[in-house]
Amino acid sequence: MKRLNPKKLHVRYLTGASPDEFTLPRRYTLTHSDKTGELFLTIGSEYDKKQISGLYTRLMRDEVLAELFRESDRLVFRVYCHISGGFVFGTAGLRNRIFRAELPLVLEAIRYGDQVLFERNLELDNAPVLVNFESTSSRFNQVENWGAMLEYR
């Protein structure tokens, strides 16, 4: 781990999901505290809507959503970052820079938080990481390949 402090990562599984049972789709909801630097990861078959429904989170829109699913004959790890559109704090350029700077930490947190599943299913580390930067501006609205999950262990 290059950036993650495991003591600041709090992991919770939604009903129907567990650390060692591999079911698809597997969805990840990651939020954080600006005050403490703590990360809050929820893993389940759906996103944790309760975790992202608070007023502060809805205004900031700095959560990261991700999902592991099968696309054709391969596993894919897709990440969603809300850069602009709707009511959010900060310009698209600023938010784009922040998400890009923090994305390696985000991916380390998800990989570490779900490490039991990854260790029992080694093929998951080969899943390509496709990041959707979602924006109303075509300049920032992009999908990029960020390697494989193996790079974030």
Secondary structure by P-SEA (a helix, b strand, c coil): ccccccccbbbbbccccccccccccbbbbbbbbccccbbbbbbcccccccccccaaaaaaccbbbbbbbbcccbbbbbbbbbcccccccccaaaaaaaaaaaaaaaaaaaaaaaaaaaaaccccccbbbbbbbcccccccccccccccccccc
